[in-house]
């Protein structure tokens, strides 16, 4: 076996741990020393003393010890590959020291809150038992209150005071009236009852009837749409009965003036006045009496169109003030 093989064997034993690092180094040095001895001069290998020149021995100049290379070139020794290199066991490196000094105690940041530790099963069981007891007590108290109150007579509730007539709507009558078709007359608005006869809105006996029924003002609306004229009176009285009485009074006045009911709708009367054919109707909505007229020129009027205009206007009016 060559010395290279012996060297590999030593490295393998060191890797396996069969020899210590100290023994490996010692045996390796002995092996390398023995290998180096093989390259000594021939005379030295034969046990003879080397003959050196006397001039060299007598010289005072420092020289080196004789070397095998003085007689023959040094042979090259291949460096063992990394796979055959001995395994060197080194001491593990300890933790590095902190790079920064610890902060001062007075300025130390408080630790972050940690996750709360779960309560033991025994503690949770105790909490569940306590909650159950409290819930049971609450249910018992509630049941007792219900049973006690069940036998007590219900408190008497105050009945609303009886009304002597229809209540006045919270929205003023003037705001409840719809807009008539066409262009509104500039004289439209709220008119005192006493001013109606002077303005030609109704006769004096009608004004007296309105006052006796509790009305102080009258809502007057008028408009024109082409050749059609629209006329509306809304009289707010004290009671619903008084409103019906005022509507009947105005209807009777028209019948006495020569107007006649339509054959197919007796709620509407028709007649001619001041060169116009007029259709009129009356009704009451709670404590409000309604008077509505639609007129067309006599020469160009059309009965069907006149009645249709009155019906459409009355339908819109009854949506705001239903007949009752």
C-alpha atoms as one frame of an Amber mdcrd trajectory, in Angstrom:
protein
   0.000   0.000   0.000   1.443   3.411  -1.008   1.774   6.296   1.408  -1.084
   8.085  -0.366  -3.363   5.139   0.386  -2.212   5.166   4.020  -3.041   8.887
   4.177  -6.521   8.285   2.802  -7.057   5.474   5.309  -6.148   7.801   8.193
  -8.570  10.455   6.901 -11.347   7.846   6.624 -10.742   6.617  10.188 -10.853
  10.198  11.451 -14.127  10.774   9.606 -15.574   7.603  11.130 -14.356   8.578
  14.583 -12.257   5.470  15.167  -9.191   7.626  15.914  -8.874  10.983  17.629
  -7.720  14.161  15.956  -4.487  14.039  17.952  -3.679  10.492  16.809  -4.582
  11.422  13.247  -2.154  14.330  13.222   0.607  12.270  14.795   0.224   9.337
  12.385  -0.111  11.707   9.438   3.160  13.475  10.323   4.966  10.136  10.731
   3.606   8.945   7.404   4.670  12.126   5.610   8.114  11.976   7.273   8.567
   8.381   6.147   7.520   9.301   2.639   9.996  12.180   2.578  12.845   9.813
   3.626  12.452   7.862   0.456  13.843  10.775  -1.532  17.185  11.079   0.406
  20.573  10.746  -1.539  21.623   7.221  -2.478  24.655   7.335  -0.283  22.525
   8.168   2.776  20.069   5.392   1.993  22.983   2.934   1.945  24.078   4.083
   5.419  27.179   5.936   4.255  28.177   9.436   5.260  27.698  12.087   2.623
  30.863  13.578   1.214  30.607  17.397   1.233  33.217  19.753  -0.291  35.758
  21.006   2.269  35.532  24.556   0.942  31.836  24.583   1.809  32.411  23.280
   5.308  35.271  25.754   5.988  33.264  28.771   4.711  31.829  31.253   7.264
  28.736  31.984   5.024  25.495  30.646   6.381  24.132  27.707   4.448  21.124
  25.477   4.649  21.089  21.857   5.607  21.585  19.341   2.845  18.418  18.437
   0.990  17.523  15.609  -1.363  16.809  18.310  -3.906  20.503  19.009  -4.109
  20.968  15.776  -6.046  17.478  15.225  -7.642  14.426  17.278  -8.410  11.653
  17.269  -5.870   8.795  15.005  -6.893   5.321  16.578  -7.018   2.759  15.320
  -4.506  -0.852  15.752  -5.651  -3.059  17.610  -3.134  -5.845  15.312  -1.976
  -9.318  16.248  -3.358 -11.905  17.839  -1.094 -13.818  14.564  -0.818 -10.684
  12.932   0.700  -9.811  15.826   2.997 -10.060  15.044   6.718 -13.073  16.261
   8.573 -12.118  18.964  11.052 -14.365  19.249  14.062 -14.452  22.788  15.433
 -16.034  24.203  18.588 -19.505  25.706  18.004 -19.652  29.483  17.973 -21.577
  30.915  20.904 -24.281  33.583  20.610 -23.135  36.985  19.427 -23.194  39.769
  21.992 -25.954  42.331  21.705 -25.093  45.158  19.318 -26.765  47.781  21.468
 -26.667  48.150  25.234 -29.886  47.367  27.111 -32.156  50.415  27.510 -32.247
  52.271  30.750 -34.841  51.028  33.210 -36.465  54.449  33.466 -37.085  54.503
  29.685 -37.819  50.846  29.189 -40.808  50.179  26.880 -43.526  48.235  28.700
 -44.039  44.706  27.405 -46.828  44.053  24.916 -49.989  42.463  26.285 -49.897
  38.736  26.073 -52.686  36.407  25.040 -54.842  35.698  28.097 -54.458  32.267
  29.500 -57.533  30.144  29.085 -59.354  29.421  32.246 -59.325  25.954  33.518
 -62.274  23.692  32.859 -63.145  23.798  36.551 -63.359  27.620  36.508 -65.461
  27.616  33.317 -67.801  25.079  34.841 -68.210  27.321  37.883 -69.031  30.291
  35.652 -71.597  28.278  33.684 -73.253  27.144  36.902 -73.386  30.729  38.199
 -74.881  32.011  34.936 -77.491  29.242  34.979 -78.485  30.111  38.536 -78.822
  33.820  37.702 -80.858  33.077  34.568 -83.164  30.789  36.535 -83.752  33.488
  39.153 -84.568  36.043  36.441 -87.077  33.689  34.816 -88.733  33.032  38.180
 -89.066  36.770  38.855 -90.518  37.453  35.409 -92.994  34.603  35.721 -94.086
  35.852  39.145 -94.703  39.356  37.826 -96.745  38.002  34.907 -98.871  35.846
  37.210 -99.491  38.719  39.621-100.469  41.142  36.863-102.719  38.614  35.141
-105.236  38.689  37.983-105.279  42.491  38.223-107.975  44.321  36.247-106.705
  46.257  33.280-106.432  49.981  33.949-109.242  51.978  32.471-108.203  53.948
  29.426-109.527  57.401  28.882-112.050  57.450  26.040-111.806  60.274  23.543
-114.190  63.087  24.190-117.232  62.941  21.898-117.207  65.461  19.129-120.168
  67.606  18.365-119.212  67.795  14.730-116.478  67.012  12.234-113.029  68.007
  13.360-111.281  70.804  11.537-108.477  69.429   9.310-104.984  70.283  10.373
-104.215  71.517   6.845-105.994  74.792   6.008-108.814  74.530   3.494-107.099
  76.944   1.108-104.146  74.541   0.789-106.329  71.487   0.252-108.073  72.796
  -2.860-106.656  71.564  -6.214-105.765  73.909  -9.027-108.492  74.461 -11.601
-107.737  73.875 -15.318-106.370  76.751 -17.367-105.240  80.170 -16.183-106.228
  81.193 -12.664-108.268  84.362 -12.145-106.400  87.084 -10.314-109.376  87.597
  -7.945-109.108  84.030  -6.609-108.461  83.710  -2.872-110.102  83.838   0.541
-113.126  86.149   0.639-115.063  87.273   3.743-118.650  86.017   3.625-120.067
  89.570   3.616-117.992  90.561   0.508-119.365  87.783  -1.730-122.634  89.501
  -2.811-120.812  92.741  -3.611-118.372  90.858  -5.869-121.195  88.917  -7.559
-120.107  85.526  -6.244-123.465  84.604  -4.644-126.695  86.385  -3.610-127.229
  88.114  -0.270-129.503  85.371   1.077-126.696  82.875   0.446-124.304  85.031
   2.493-126.809  85.001   5.344-127.060  81.163   5.114-123.274  80.849   5.243
-123.005  83.032   8.346-125.770  81.138  10.173-123.914  77.869   9.413-120.732
  79.068  11.127-118.760  80.184   8.063-116.707  83.360   8.341-114.892  83.201
   4.999-115.306  81.565   1.596-112.575  80.113  -0.605-113.152  81.396  -4.145
-111.351  80.011  -7.208-111.868  80.851 -10.895-109.947  80.094 -14.121-110.280
  80.029 -17.899-109.127  77.377 -20.388-109.814  78.585 -23.911-113.533  79.407
 -24.095-114.339  77.447 -20.923-114.751  79.186 -17.579-114.425  77.450 -14.197
-115.983  78.650 -10.920-115.493  77.105  -7.435-116.732  77.971  -3.941-115.658
  76.103  -0.764-117.550  77.098   2.397-116.224  75.740   5.692-119.084  75.509
   8.227-119.276  74.453  11.866-120.527  70.882  11.354-121.032  68.286   8.634
-124.841  68.763   8.839-124.461  72.476   8.300-122.230  71.808   5.260-124.900
  69.545   3.724-127.558  72.186   4.419-125.494  74.877   2.643-124.954  72.575
  -0.416-128.689  71.888  -0.613-129.476  75.611  -0.249-127.233  76.487  -3.217
-128.741  73.717  -5.357-132.308  74.814  -4.596-131.365  78.388  -5.528-130.156
  77.249  -8.969-133.307  75.217  -9.572-135.466  78.217  -8.628-133.439  80.323
 -11.111-134.464  78.086 -14.060-131.661  75.475 -14.113-132.741  71.845 -14.652
-131.110  68.508 -13.808-129.427  66.544 -16.594-131.508  63.516 -17.631-128.575
  61.101 -17.334-127.076  62.655 -14.136-129.411  64.439 -11.742-126.422  65.563
  -9.569-125.699  68.108 -12.324-127.958  70.992 -13.353-127.707  72.942 -16.613
-128.960  76.288 -17.848-128.098  79.562 -19.641-127.018  82.774 -17.928-125.234
  85.883 -19.256-124.765  84.375 -22.721-123.197  81.139 -21.470-124.395  77.573
 -21.071-123.518  76.436 -17.554-123.329  73.054 -15.808-123.167  73.031 -11.999
-122.953  70.528  -9.129-122.841  70.541  -5.291-121.744  68.193  -2.535-120.348
  68.266   1.011-117.079  66.869   2.420-117.267  66.690   6.221-117.938  70.292
   7.293-117.094  71.857   3.883-119.739  72.667   1.258-118.575  72.608  -2.396
-120.087  74.570  -5.318-118.635  73.932  -8.827-119.618  75.451 -12.212-118.256
  75.092 -15.775-119.499  77.388 -18.576-119.108  77.704 -22.380-120.380  80.321
 -24.847-123.939  79.571 -25.908-123.153  79.707 -29.633-120.174  77.359 -29.522
-120.930  75.154 -26.537-121.081  71.370 -26.777-123.142  69.533 -24.194-120.955
  66.412 -24.123-117.728  68.389 -23.790-119.241  70.648 -21.102-120.345  67.683
 -19.003-116.992  65.930 -19.507-115.081  68.997 -18.282-117.299  69.192 -15.193
-116.925  65.466 -14.432-113.132  65.580 -14.740-112.822  68.644 -12.503-115.188
  67.184  -9.903-113.183  63.907  -9.871-109.953  65.769  -9.127-111.698  67.860
  -6.482-113.124  64.796  -4.714-109.657  63.269  -4.423-108.684  66.177  -2.176
-112.111  66.615  -0.543-114.024  63.316  -0.730-117.841  63.477  -0.729-119.127
  62.441   2.729
